[in-house]
Amino acid sequence: MPEPTNDVLVTPSPGTIVGPIHEYTDDQLAKIKALREYADTLLLPSTDPYHPWELRWLNKPDTMTRYSRASKWNFADAQKRIKATIEWRREFKPDLIPPEEVRIESETGKIIINGFDRDGRPIIYMRPGRENTEVSPRQLRHLVWCLERAKDLMPSGQESLVIIVDYKSTTLRTNPSISVARKVLHILQQHYVETLGRALVVNLPMLLSFFYKGISPFLDPVTRDKMRFNPDLNELIPPEQLDADFGGEHRYEFEAKSYWDQIVAACDIAPDGTRYQKIEGEAGAPSTQETPTTDESVPSPSSSETALEEKLANVSISKDTSDSPLVTPHLDQPTAVTVS
């Protein structure tokens, strides 16, 4: 049995094959490309301080694809969804939350990122029984900060994450209220669409079963289908990546400062919420004319991402992006992305 450790797992196990890999028809690719062109019409002017961060989010290879899938390829709905998220991100600025603003929320380990499932999804553990603060907007900002960090840690080609909710030692006092849960669900379902890969609930006492009955009307069918109660976690997560509290081999011992420092460092977060490695368009960033310095800590696009970009470049958009029936996928087989 491995020795106890304070080391946080910020990379998947070697040999992990990232999945699922999504493939798209020509019709779907055209809608993805059209959605990006629509999103570009909403982009902040380059003089706006948030412009580089908005552009960075739009440029992520999974943004247009996630919103297209979430809308079930209804182009008008995809436009509505991405416009709402762009507006929310401008107000909330989830990618620029300073670590110290939310650090107090992490001091008991009630929400931690640690490990990856068998498909390379980062794992967020939520333990309501460790609640240490009163209800406030900061709690929600801490959760969003954790979602953003989990996305930072996703290996190339991965678009989703796993949430494990552990109700051990949870009481009526520490359990989040239904109103708070509704706010969390709204953000997750509206602004992190197609990001939840699995939601695994363990150690749920009968006393709190009413909580899930209370929030079930606010769960969309897709989210509800991803929820599992008391599953065998070893079937979904490699033992070396699973916390020993849940039957795994990773004997992680939470220590607040060590945990926080490791996550902040792994995600390259500066004290003001920006990144130490400046992004394109940000003040202090190197000119695009300069030759970038090779940095092995920055993941390069995966083969699946590169293939998607090449296909999008070769797609022409018809004037009709209406919701015609989708043809059967006929593209090449998915390209597996293996973590070395």
Residue, then its C-alpha position, 0 to 999 in steps of 0.5 A: m500500500p502506498e504511503p500517505t502523501n500531500d501530493v495532488l494528482v494534476t496529470p492522468s496516469p501514463g497510458t490513459i486514452v482520453g475519451p470520448i472523442h467526438e466526430y462530426t458530420d459535414d453538416q455539423l461542422a458547418k454549424i460549428k463554423a457558423l457559430r464561431e463566425y456569429a460569436d466573433t460578431l459579439l467579441l469585445p473591441s480590442t481596446d477592452p481589457y477583457h478582450p484577450w480573455e474573451l478571445r482566449w475562451l472563444n479560441k478554445p477548441d471545445t467552446m463551439t463544439r460544446y455549445s453546438r452539442a448542447s443545443k442538439w444542433n439547433f443553430a438558433d439555440a446555440q446562438k442564444r446559449i453562447k451569447a448568454t455565456i459571453e455576457w455572463r463571463r464578462e460580468f463574472k470574469p471566471d478566468l480572472i478570479p484572484p486566488e486570494e479572493v476565494r482561498i478561505e473557501s478551500e481551507t477545509g478541503k470541502i472542494i478539491i481537484n485531485g486525480f483523473d478518471r479512466d478517460g482522463r477527466p479531472i476529478i472534483y471532490m465535493r464534501p459538504g460535511r466540511e463546510n466552513t463558511e456562511v452562504s455568500p457570493r464568494q462560495l459560488r465564485h470559489l466553485v467557479w474557480c475550481l471549475e476553471r482550474a479543472k478545465d486548465l488541467m484537462p489533457s488535450g482532447q478532453e472536454s469534461l470532468v467528474i464531480i464526486v459528491d461525498y455526503k459522509s458526515t454531512t448534516l442538515r446544517t452543512n448541506p447546501s440549501i436548495s436555492v444555492a444548489r439551483k444557482v450552482l446548477h444554473i451556472l453548470q448547465q448554462h455556462y459550462v455546457e457539456t462539461l459535466g462528464r459524470a456526477l457521482v454521489v456517494n454516502l448519501p443518507m436517507l435523511l438527505s434524499f429529500f435534497y435530490k428530490g428538491i433539485s430534480p425539477f431543475l436538472d435537465p435530462v442530460t445532467r440527470d442521466k450523468m448522475r449515479f448514486n453509490p457507484d463502484l468508483n474503481e470501475l470508473i477511476p484507476p486505483e492510483q488516481l482514486d482517493a483511498d477514502f473511496g477504495g483507491e490507492h492514493r492515500y491523500e492527506f489534505e493540508a490546506k496550504s500545500y493543496w492550494d499552492q500545488i493547484v495554483a502552480a499547476c494552473d500557472i495562476a498569478p496573484d491577480g488571477t491572470r497567468y504568469q505566462k501572458i496570453e496573446g493580446e494581454a498587456g505585457a504579452p510577447s508580440t505575435q511576430e516574436t518567436p515563442t519560447t518552447d514550454e513543455s508545460v503548455p500542452s500542444p493541440s492533440s491530434s483530435e483537436t488538430a484534425l477538427e481545426e483542419k476539417l473546419a478550415n475546409v468547410s463551407i457554410s451554406k446560407d441555410t443553417s436551419d435545423s435540417p435532419l442530421v445525416t449519419p456520421h461518415l467521418d474517419q474513426p476517432t483519433a485516440v489521444t494517449v497521455s504519455 
